[in-house]
Amino acid sequence: MAAVTFLLDTNVFLELLLDREKSGDVRRLFATLEPDAYAISDFSLHFIGVILTRMDRHDLLLEFIDDMIVETGMRVVGIPSSHLGEVVTAILRYRLDFDDAYQLVAAERYSLGLVSFDQHFDVTPSGRVEPVDVLNRAE
């Protein structure tokens, strides 16, 4: 089993699930990377659940959980409650929303590169890459 290398932000999964503009890049990313090369945060998993159920897309949520989490064995990472203060510190330091700060701290905690379409991460020292950047590195 290879080491997990990337934390995929919520918007990467939603891009694919909702068939948005860059969904093709995300499909290629999943076709290129082994499932043990990336992880999802527990926050993203739950937030995707909130979004899809609000859209009355329970079928898509079940498909996502089965295909992406259960079948691939994708790692789900989280931040222990005793370390949530680090999220608040990131919010204040980089002027991020809670969800972005959570992703940043989770990526740092597990030494993962952050894959996201969200430009808010560009102000952080570790930054972010988009799926196409990961694909270009893999070629």
Secondary structure by P-SEA (a helix, b strand, c coil): cccccbbbcaaaaaaaaacccaaaaaaaaaaccccccccccaaaaaaaaaaaaaacaaaaaaaaaaccccccccbbbbbccccaaaaaaaaaaccccaaaaaaaaaaaaabbbbbcccccccccccccccaaaaaaaac
